Amino acid sequence: MNFKTKYKICLWKAYFETGYAITNYLKYPLLLLGILNKITIKDALIYSIVYGIICFIIGFFWFKTDFAKASCEVSNNFNKLSIELRNKVIRGKRKI
């Protein structure tokens, strides 16, 4: 398998995992509805596939609309290494 294919698979995985993380709390009400309605295994499989597709789509739009960059920037504002590096770069530019 070449690198380009591996990259695409990892990108798709990131899309799905991000969408799954965003919709993480949605799975509990869905589980409760499934228990209360006593759905069949076939219906559970169909709902699971639909939920997986929705997770992928949400993750795709999360990356394509720059929410991933914004999320990374928020975490960088609290990361000690990132803060220290930014302070050194800013001080270094002012001296020049």
C-alpha positions in Angstrom: 0.0 0.0 0.0 1.5 3.4 -0.9 1.7 6.4 1.3 -1.1 8.3 -0.4 -3.6 5.5 0.3 -2.4 5.3 3.9 -2.8 9.1 4.2 -6.4 9.0 2.9 -7.3 6.1 5.3 -5.9 8.1 8.2 -7.7 11.2 7.1 -11.1 9.3 6.9 -10.4 7.9 10.3 -9.8 11.4 11.7 -13.0 12.5 10.2 -15.0 9.7 11.8 -13.3 10.0 15.2 -13.8 13.7 15.3 -17.5 13.4 14.4 -17.8 10.6 17.0 -16.2 12.8 19.7 -18.5 15.7 18.9 -21.7 13.6 19.0 -20.5 11.5 21.9 -23.3 12.5 24.2 -25.9 11.9 21.6 -25.3 8.1 21.8 -26.8 7.9 25.3 -30.3 9.2 24.4 -30.2 7.0 21.3 -29.3 4.0 23.5 -32.2 4.8 25.9 -34.6 5.1 23.0 -33.4 1.7 21.7 -33.9 0.1 25.0 -37.3 1.6 25.6 -38.6 0.8 22.1 -37.0 -2.7 22.2 -35.6 -2.4 18.6 -34.5 -5.5 16.7 -30.9 -6.4 15.9 -31.5 -5.5 12.3 -32.8 -2.0 13.2 -29.8 -1.5 15.6 -27.4 -2.4 12.8 -29.1 0.1 10.4 -29.1 2.9 13.1 -25.5 2.2 13.9 -24.5 2.5 10.2 -26.5 5.7 9.9 -24.9 7.1 13.1 -21.4 6.2 11.7 -22.1 8.0 8.5 -23.4 11.0 10.4 -20.2 11.0 12.5 -18.1 10.9 9.3 -20.0 13.8 7.8 -19.8 16.0 10.9 -16.1 15.3 11.2 -15.6 16.1 7.5 -17.3 19.5 8.0 -15.4 20.1 11.2 -12.1 19.9 9.3 -13.3 21.7 6.1 -14.7 24.7 8.0 -11.5 25.3 10.0 -13.0 24.3 13.4 -10.1 21.9 13.7 -7.6 24.8 13.4 -9.6 26.9 15.9 -9.7 23.9 18.3 -6.0 23.5 18.0 -5.5 27.2 18.6 -7.6 27.1 21.8 -5.5 24.2 23.1 -2.3 26.1 22.2 -3.4 29.0 24.4 -3.2 26.7 27.4 -0.2 24.6 26.4 2.9 25.7 28.4 5.4 24.7 25.7 3.4 26.6 23.0 3.1 29.7 25.3 6.8 29.6 26.0 7.7 29.3 22.3 5.4 32.1 21.3 6.9 34.4 23.9 10.4 33.6 22.7 9.5 34.3 19.1 7.8 37.6 19.9 10.7 38.7 22.1 13.1 37.6 19.3 11.3 39.7 16.7 11.2 42.8 18.8 15.0 42.7 19.3 15.7 42.7 15.6 
